[in-house]
Amino acid sequence: MSHAAFARVDPFAGLVAHSPEVLGMAHCLDSPDQSPRPFGAYCFKLNFTPTSVMANAIAHPDHIEFTPILYTAANVTGKFTKDNFGHGVECPAGFQHAAVVGRKAGDEGIGVPSGGFFVMFFG
């Protein structure tokens, strides 16, 4: 049986729309001290195990071309990426089905597009 789900994330309001299969969203954690990252990296709880995740930026008049680039991961445990300071990024327990991280150019680090993004999950 195949599954699919979607979510829309606003950089200020958080999870603003989603299909019933999306059970929640949490901010990723900064690995050294386990504090939530305020923006740019999100983890999702689903009612199925995804095999692929896709994210698309939502257009906004203040966008800078090609930034940030959205990276996705399915079934994340432990440190799955690093920020521009070398700090590990991980998902909190219970929200490890999928993750979306926005990477800005150069040394600007992690962030999301001004218009937010849509994310689709498939399993």
N, C-alpha and C positions, 0 to 999 in steps of 0.2 A: 504494500500500500504506500503510495507516495503522499507527501505532505507539502504544503506551501503556506507561507505566512508573510505579512508585511507590517512595517511600522514607519511612522513619520516622526522624526526627531527635530525639535526646534532648539537652537543653541541656548535660548533663554528660558523657554517654558518646559523643556524636556520632552517626554513622550506625549505627543498631542493626539495621535490617532494610531490605531493598530487593529489587526484582525484578532479574533478570539483566541487563536493559537499562541499569541504573544501574552505571556503571563506577567511580564514586568520588565523593567529596565533599571540598571544601576550604573553609577559612575565607576569607572575603573579605579583601582587602588594604586597608590605610589608604593612600590614594594618595600623600600627601606623602613617606612613608618606605618604602613597600612592605612594612611589617610586617603579619603576620596579625592580624586583629581577633579577640580572644579569644572572643567570643560574639555572637550576634544577627544575623549575616550570613553566608550559606553559598552556595557555588557548586557546581555539579554537572557531572560528565562523564557523558555518555550515549552509547549506540551508535547514536543517530539524532539528527536535528535537530528539536527540538520547535517547534511553532507556538503552543502555549499551555501555561501552567503554573498549577496551582491548589494552594493550601496551606490546611490547616485546623488550628487549634490542638487539642491533646489536653487534655481536661478534667483539672483538678488542684484539690484542696481549697483551695490558697492563691491561686487566680486572683482577680484584680481584674477586675471587669466591663469588657469591651471593651478590654483592654490586654494585651499589645501587639497591634496590627493587623499582620497579615502581608501584605507586598507581594511580588509575584513578577515575574520578567522572564525572557524567553526570548532566547537568543542575545545575550549581553551582552559588549560590548567597551569598554574604556576605563572612565572614571568614569561609572557609571550612576545614582548617587544621592549624597547628602551626609549626613553625620551632623549632630548638633545643634551641633557646633563649626565646621561648614562644611568639614570635611575630606572629600575625595572617597572613594568606596568603589568598588572594582573587583574583578574576578575574576582569579585567577592564570591564566597560560597553561595550556591544556589542560583547564580547568574552566569554560569559557565557554558551555556549552550552556544553562544556566539558573541563576537565583539566587533566593533567598528572604531577605528582610530584614524583621525585626520592628521596628516603630516604636512606642515608648512615648509616652504622653501628655506634653504640655508639653515641658519641656526635659530630660527624662530620657534622651533619645537612643534608641539601638538596643539591642534585647534580644529574647528569645524567651519564650514562655509557659513556666511552670514544668513543665508536662507534656510539653513539646516539641511537635512538629507532624508531620503527614503531608503529603507533597507528591506531586502527580500530574502527570505530563508526558504531553503528547499531540502527535503529529506525523503 
